[in-house]
């Protein structure tokens, strides 16, 4: 795989992760204000985008595991960073949702 192809895949990971991140942060604002109407659909939307980013990542990992020598650039590494931090953000926001729901019931 050429470096420019890896760069494009890195951009894909950034885009999908960025979309998921935006969805999650908007959801956090909603639940903070007591609106729980969109929790399931927003989490599903974020999960779909994270799955797309993960699929791109898996494709590249599989190629490297099969012995292909990949010339990874900063854009791909940046994409990995976006994906991993957004996965962590999702876990934290799910916990926040639980806490806000408990607080709202009181």
KOLSE-355994 format. One line per field, with one value per atom (N, C-alpha, C): atom name; x, y, z; residue number from 1; residue in three letters. Coordinates in nm, 4 decimals, padded with zeros to 6 digits. Layout:
N
a = CA|... .
u = X|... .
v = Y|... .
w = Z|... .
k = NUM|... .
r = ALA|... .
END
This chain:
106
a = N|CA|C|N|CA|C|N|CA|C|N|CA|C|N|CA|C|N|CA|C|N|CA|C|N|CA|C|N|CA|C|N|CA|C|N|CA|C|N|CA|C|N|CA|C|N|CA|C|N|CA|C|N|CA|C|N|CA|C|N|CA|C|N|CA|C|N|CA|C|N|CA|C|N|CA|C|N|CA|C|N|CA|C|N|CA|C|N|CA|C|N|CA|C|N|CA|C|N|CA|C|N|CA|C|N|CA|C|N|CA|C|N|CA|C|N|CA|C|N|CA|C|N|CA|C|N|CA|C|N|CA|C|N|CA|C|N|CA|C|N|CA|C|N|CA|C|N|CA|C|N|CA|C|N|CA|C|N|CA|C|N|CA|C|N|CA|C|N|CA|C|N|CA|C|N|CA|C|N|CA|C|N|CA|C|N|CA|C|N|CA|C|N|CA|C|N|CA|C|N|CA|C|N|CA|C|N|CA|C|N|CA|C|N|CA|C|N|CA|C|N|CA|C|N|CA|C|N|CA|C|N|CA|C|N|CA|C|N|CA|C|N|CA|C|N|CA|C|N|CA|C|N|CA|C|N|CA|C|N|CA|C|N|CA|C|N|CA|C|N|CA|C|N|CA|C|N|CA|C|N|CA|C|N|CA|C|N|CA|C|N|CA|C|N|CA|C|N|CA|C|N|CA|C|N|CA|C|N|CA|C|N|CA|C|N|CA|C|N|CA|C|N|CA|C|N|CA|C|N|CA|C|N|CA|C|N|CA|C|N|CA|C|N|CA|C|N|CA|C|N|CA|C|N|CA|C|N|CA|C|N|CA|C|N|CA|C|N|CA|C .
u = 00.0859|00.0000|00.0903|00.0554|00.1343|00.1034|00.1986|00.1835|00.0598|00.0313|-00.0860|-00.2165|-00.2178|-00.3357|-00.3548|-00.2448|-00.2519|-00.2972|-00.2535|-00.2970|-00.4483|-00.5010|-00.6457|-00.7214|-00.6686|-00.7322|-00.7227|-00.6116|-00.5984|-00.7020|-00.7250|-00.8285|-00.9668|-00.9918|-01.1204|-01.1399|-01.0349|-01.0431|-01.0706|-01.0001|-01.0218|-01.1660|-01.2163|-01.3520|-01.4577|-01.4495|-01.5486|-01.5404|-01.4176|-01.4010|-01.4490|-01.4213|-01.4655|-01.6167|-01.6822|-01.8289|-01.8831|-01.8227|-01.8661|-01.8424|-01.7284|-01.6951|-01.7975|-01.8305|-01.9291|-02.0641|-02.1065|-02.2336|-02.2331|-02.1250|-02.1153|-02.1147|-02.0416|-02.0358|-02.1698|-02.2379|-02.3725|-02.4690|-02.4557|-02.5402|-02.5150|-02.3900|-02.3579|-02.4245|-02.4250|-02.4929|-02.6418|-02.7010|-02.8443|-02.8770|-02.8014|-02.8334|-02.8003|-02.7025|-02.6701|-02.7886|-02.8644|-02.9808|-03.1078|-03.0950|-03.2098|-03.2843|-03.2354|-03.3011|-03.2391|-03.3180|-03.2701|-03.3373|-03.4096|-03.4871|-03.4017|-03.2837|-03.2026|-03.0857|-03.0839|-02.9678|-02.9397|-03.0380|-03.0150|-02.9752|-03.0450|-03.0132|-02.8773|-02.8438|-02.7136|-02.5999|-02.6182|-02.5149|-02.4987|-02.6087|-02.6011|-02.5296|-02.5592|-02.4926|-02.3421|-02.3047|-02.1622|-02.0984|-02.1668|-02.1139|-02.0951|-02.1889|-02.1763|-02.0523|-02.0283|-01.9101|-01.7816|-01.7842|-01.6663|-01.6396|-01.7438|-01.7267|-01.6633|-01.7053|-01.6450|-01.4971|-01.4639|-01.3240|-01.2451|-01.3039|-01.2363|-01.2143|-01.3099|-01.2944|-01.1769|-01.1596|-01.0453|-00.9160|-00.9138|-00.7966|-00.7638|-00.8661|-00.8468|-00.7898|-00.8351|-00.7843|-00.6331|-00.5889|-00.4470|-00.3679|-00.4223|-00.3549|-00.3412|-00.4427|-00.4383|-00.3308|-00.3176|-00.2149|-00.0751|-00.0571|00.0740|00.1006|00.0002|00.0165|00.0494|00.0026|00.0313|00.1702|00.2446|00.3823|00.4070|00.3013|00.3205|00.3908|00.4926|00.5678|00.4957|00.4388|00.3598|00.4393|00.4323|00.4993|00.3964|00.3871|00.2874|00.3352|00.2451|00.2760|00.2001|00.2218|00.1615|00.0091|-00.0460|-00.1924|-00.2568|-00.1963|-00.2524|-00.2415|-00.1290|-00.1106|-00.2104|-00.2334|-00.3328|-00.4718|-00.5028|-00.6305|-00.6433|-00.5363|-00.5363|-00.5630|-00.4994|-00.5184|-00.6645|-00.7231|-00.8645|-00.9535|-00.9278|-01.0109|-01.0019|-00.8824|-00.8660|-00.9248|-00.9048|-00.9602|-01.1126|-01.1675|-01.3134|-01.3737|-01.3054|-01.3535|-01.3571|-01.2555|-01.2528|-01.3637|-01.3808|-01.4855|-01.6223|-01.6469|-01.7761|-01.8000|-01.6996|-01.7137|-01.7454|-01.6772|-01.7005|-01.8404|-01.8832|-02.0146|-02.1256|-02.1080|-02.2072|-02.2191|-02.1074|-02.1119|-02.1791|-02.1485|-02.2127|-02.3638|-02.4072|-02.5503|-02.6169|-02.5546|-02.6083|-02.6178|-02.5133|-02.5133|-02.6198|-02.6322|-02.7325|-02.8739|-02.8952|-03.0275|-03.0611|-02.9651|-02.9879|-03.0153|-02.9398|-02.9570|-03.0933|-03.1371|-03.2640|-03.3829|-03.3676|-03.4746|-03.4948|-03.3910|-03.3988|-03.4914 .
v = -00.1175|00.0000|00.1234|00.2190|00.3413|00.4369|00.5270|00.6220|00.7101|00.7535|00.8388|00.7634|00.6318|00.5513|00.5424|00.5249|00.5211|00.6549|00.7636|00.8961|00.9104|00.8652|00.8746|00.7896|00.6730|00.5902|00.6564|00.7233|00.7992|00.9093|00.9785|01.0824|01.0229|00.9035|00.8374|00.8107|00.7610|00.7319|00.8604|00.9685|01.0978|01.1440|01.1331|01.1803|01.1004|00.9678|00.8858|00.9053|00.9097|00.9315|01.0700|01.1688|01.3059|01.3174|01.2483|01.2485|01.1845|01.0737|01.0063|01.0967|01.1614|01.2509|01.3642|01.4257|01.5345|01.4865|01.3707|01.3129|01.2905|01.2356|01.2063|01.3332|01.4338|01.5578|01.6311|01.6275|01.6861|01.6097|01.4795|01.3978|01.4321|01.4509|01.4864|01.6185|01.7148|01.8426|01.8203|01.7337|01.7067|01.6413|01.5374|01.4675|01.5536|01.6397|01.7305|01.8214|01.8575|01.9438|01.8635|01.7301|01.6480|01.5869|01.6047|01.5488|01.4129|01.3073|01.1717|01.1082|01.1881|01.1357|01.0712|01.1266|01.0815|00.9927|00.9447|00.8694|00.7478|00.6633|00.5398|00.5665|00.6577|00.6840|00.7518|00.8410|00.9087|00.8105|00.7249|00.6242|00.5289|00.4944|00.4054|00.4750|00.6022|00.6785|00.6851|00.7145|00.7193|00.5823|00.4790|00.3432|00.3053|00.3450|00.3164|00.3827|00.5080|00.5782|00.5183|00.4795|00.4149|00.2805|00.2084|00.0802|00.1017|00.2063|00.2367|00.2693|00.3505|00.3847|00.2593|00.1756|00.0524|-00.0419|-00.0477|-00.1328|-00.0879|00.0432|00.0948|00.0550|00.0735|00.0377|-00.1111|-00.1950|-00.3393|-00.3798|-00.3145|-00.3422|-00.3202|-00.2114|-00.1788|-00.2743|-00.3038|-00.3970|-00.5356|-00.5790|-00.7096|-00.7121|-00.6027|-00.5973|-00.6032|-00.5300|-00.5328|-00.6712|-00.7323|-00.8651|-00.9707|-00.9476|-01.0436|-01.0230|-00.9276|-00.9091|-00.7893|-00.7174|-00.5998|-00.4898|-00.4316|-00.3234|-00.1921|-00.1323|-00.0106|00.1096|00.2147|00.3395|00.4321|00.4204|00.4969|00.6399|00.7333|00.8743|00.9321|01.0591|01.1272|01.1279|01.1401|01.1466|01.0173|00.9044|00.7777|00.7693|00.8086|00.8069|00.9022|01.0171|01.1120|01.0479|00.9731|00.9019|00.8003|00.7279|00.6317|00.7013|00.8161|00.8937|00.9357|00.9845|01.0234|00.9053|00.7921|00.6745|00.6309|00.6198|00.5707|00.6677|00.7978|00.8923|00.8972|00.8782|00.8790|00.7529|00.6407|00.5188|00.5385|00.6016|00.6306|00.7297|00.8324|00.9310|00.8647|00.7705|00.7010|00.6285|00.5595|00.4876|00.5835|00.6962|00.7941|00.8546|00.8870|00.9488|00.8510|00.7243|00.6246|00.6250|00.6344|00.6437|00.7732|00.8839|01.0109|01.0033|00.9391|00.9254|00.8529|00.7464|00.6715|00.7609|00.8371|00.9267|01.0351|01.0961|01.2005|01.1441|01.0220|00.9603|00.9379|00.8906|00.8705|01.0039|01.1046|01.2377|01.2963|01.2712|01.3254|01.2589|01.1337|01.0610|01.1107|01.1693|01.2156|01.3314 .
w = 00.0000|00.0000|00.0000|-00.0833|-00.0946|00.0198|00.0435|00.1529|00.1341|00.0109|-00.0105|00.0155|-00.0096|00.0225|00.1736|00.2449|00.3911|00.4470|00.3846|00.4288|00.4134|00.3011|00.2791|00.3819|00.4128|00.5141|00.6511|00.6778|00.8023|00.8109|00.6983|00.6951|00.7211|00.6676|00.6916|00.8412|00.9053|01.0481|01.1258|01.0895|01.1563|01.1364|01.0148|00.9851|01.0614|01.0546|01.1251|01.2759|01.3283|01.4724|01.5125|01.4287|01.4564|01.4590|01.3656|01.3653|01.4932|01.5332|01.6560|01.7767|01.7800|01.8916|01.9023|01.7901|01.7895|01.8392|01.7923|01.8365|01.9868|02.0373|02.1803|02.2646|02.2225|02.2998|02.2980|02.1848|02.1787|02.2690|02.2707|02.3580|02.5043|02.5403|02.6785|02.7180|02.6279|02.6555|02.6788|02.5978|02.6122|02.7459|02.7811|02.9059|03.0279|03.0143|03.1242|03.1546|03.0504|03.0699|03.0994|03.1124|03.1483|03.0313|02.9096|02.7917|02.7588|02.7793|02.7541|02.6329|02.5553|02.4429|02.3341|02.3089|02.1950|02.2338|02.3563|02.4034|02.3153|02.2962|02.2206|02.0762|02.0098|01.8694|01.8539|01.9450|01.9371|01.9649|02.0644|02.0921|01.9741|01.9098|01.7930|01.6773|01.6562|01.5504|01.5760|01.6995|01.7347|01.7149|01.7587|01.7445|01.5984|01.5115|01.3681|01.3095|01.3460|01.2957|01.3521|01.4783|01.5367|01.4695|01.4344|01.3650|01.2279|01.1576|01.0270|01.0423|01.1428|01.1677|01.2045|01.2868|01.3292|01.2113|01.1195|01.0010|00.9154|00.9000|00.8249|00.8961|01.0261|01.1059|01.0910|01.0989|01.0899|00.9547|00.8502|00.7159|00.7105|00.7679|00.7654|00.8549|00.9724|01.0626|00.9992|00.9281|00.8624|00.7542|00.6808|00.5768|00.6380|00.7458|00.8104|00.8700|00.9301|00.9889|00.8840|00.7608|00.6535|00.5936|00.6490|00.6046|00.5160|00.4821|00.3968|00.4763|00.4159|00.4802|00.4518|00.5560|00.5404|00.5864|00.5082|00.5424|00.6077|00.7391|00.8123|00.8303|00.8055|00.8229|00.9404|00.9621|01.0755|01.0671|00.9479|00.9333|00.9828|00.9494|00.9967|01.1493|01.2036|01.3490|01.4152|01.3539|01.4042|01.4046|01.3011|01.2944|01.4067|01.4325|01.5428|01.6754|01.6938|01.8157|01.8310|01.7223|01.7251|01.7610|01.6997|01.7242|01.8701|01.9215|02.0579|02.1606|02.1421|02.2392|02.2304|02.1119|02.0981|02.1588|02.1469|02.2134|02.3649|02.4187|02.5619|02.5984|02.5162|02.5399|02.5454|02.4546|02.4533|02.5848|02.6341|02.7605|02.8750|02.8783|02.9839|02.9741|02.8529|02.8354|02.8718|02.8423|02.8833|03.0358|03.1052|03.2516|03.2971|03.2314|03.2657|03.2463|03.1401|03.1141|03.2304|03.2756|03.3899|03.5130|03.5386|03.6548|03.6425|03.5238|03.5042|03.5166|03.4692|03.4839|03.6307|03.7075|03.8518|03.9206|03.8831|03.9434|03.9084|03.7867|03.7393|03.8084|03.8509|03.9190|04.0622|04.1177|04.2588|04.2775 .
k = 1|1|1|2|2|2|3|3|3|4|4|4|5|5|5|6|6|6|7|7|7|8|8|8|9|9|9|10|10|10|11|11|11|12|12|12|13|13|13|14|14|14|15|15|15|16|16|16|17|17|17|18|18|18|19|19|19|20|20|20|21|21|21|22|22|22|23|23|23|24|24|24|25|25|25|26|26|26|27|27|27|28|28|28|29|29|29|30|30|30|31|31|31|32|32|32|33|33|33|34|34|34|35|35|35|36|36|36|37|37|37|38|38|38|39|39|39|40|40|40|41|41|41|42|42|42|43|43|43|44|44|44|45|45|45|46|46|46|47|47|47|48|48|48|49|49|49|50|50|50|51|51|51|52|52|52|53|53|53|54|54|54|55|55|55|56|56|56|57|57|57|58|58|58|59|59|59|60|60|60|61|61|61|62|62|62|63|63|63|64|64|64|65|65|65|66|66|66|67|67|67|68|68|68|69|69|69|70|70|70|71|71|71|72|72|72|73|73|73|74|74|74|75|75|75|76|76|76|77|77|77|78|78|78|79|79|79|80|80|80|81|81|81|82|82|82|83|83|83|84|84|84|85|85|85|86|86|86|87|87|87|88|88|88|89|89|89|90|90|90|91|91|91|92|92|92|93|93|93|94|94|94|95|95|95|96|96|96|97|97|97|98|98|98|99|99|99|100|100|100|101|101|101|102|102|102|103|103|103|104|104|104|105|105|105|106|106|106 .
r = UNK|UNK|UNK|UNK|UNK|UNK|UNK|UNK|UNK|UNK|UNK|UNK|UNK|UNK|UNK|UNK|UNK|UNK|UNK|UNK|UNK|UNK|UNK|UNK|UNK|UNK|UNK|UNK|UNK|UNK|UNK|UNK|UNK|UNK|UNK|UNK|UNK|UNK|UNK|UNK|UNK|UNK|UNK|UNK|UNK|UNK|UNK|UNK|UNK|UNK|UNK|UNK|UNK|UNK|UNK|UNK|UNK|UNK|UNK|UNK|UNK|UNK|UNK|UNK|UNK|UNK|UNK|UNK|UNK|UNK|UNK|UNK|UNK|UNK|UNK|UNK|UNK|UNK|UNK|UNK|UNK|UNK|UNK|UNK|UNK|UNK|UNK|UNK|UNK|UNK|UNK|UNK|UNK|UNK|UNK|UNK|UNK|UNK|UNK|UNK|UNK|UNK|UNK|UNK|UNK|UNK|UNK|UNK|UNK|UNK|UNK|UNK|UNK|UNK|UNK|UNK|UNK|UNK|UNK|UNK|UNK|UNK|UNK|UNK|UNK|UNK|UNK|UNK|UNK|UNK|UNK|UNK|UNK|UNK|UNK|UNK|UNK|UNK|UNK|UNK|UNK|UNK|UNK|UNK|UNK|UNK|UNK|UNK|UNK|UNK|UNK|UNK|UNK|UNK|UNK|UNK|UNK|UNK|UNK|UNK|UNK|UNK|UNK|UNK|UNK|UNK|UNK|UNK|UNK|UNK|UNK|UNK|UNK|UNK|UNK|UNK|UNK|UNK|UNK|UNK|UNK|UNK|UNK|UNK|UNK|UNK|UNK|UNK|UNK|UNK|UNK|UNK|UNK|UNK|UNK|UNK|UNK|UNK|UNK|UNK|UNK|UNK|UNK|UNK|UNK|UNK|UNK|UNK|UNK|UNK|UNK|UNK|UNK|UNK|UNK|UNK|UNK|UNK|UNK|UNK|UNK|UNK|UNK|UNK|UNK|UNK|UNK|UNK|UNK|UNK|UNK|UNK|UNK|UNK|UNK|UNK|UNK|UNK|UNK|UNK|UNK|UNK|UNK|UNK|UNK|UNK|UNK|UNK|UNK|UNK|UNK|UNK|UNK|UNK|UNK|UNK|UNK|UNK|UNK|UNK|UNK|UNK|UNK|UNK|UNK|UNK|UNK|UNK|UNK|UNK|UNK|UNK|UNK|UNK|UNK|UNK|UNK|UNK|UNK|UNK|UNK|UNK|UNK|UNK|UNK|UNK|UNK|UNK|UNK|UNK|UNK|UNK|UNK|UNK|UNK|UNK|UNK|UNK|UNK|UNK|UNK|UNK|UNK|UNK|UNK|UNK|UNK|UNK|UNK|UNK|UNK|UNK|UNK|UNK|UNK|UNK|UNK|UNK .
END
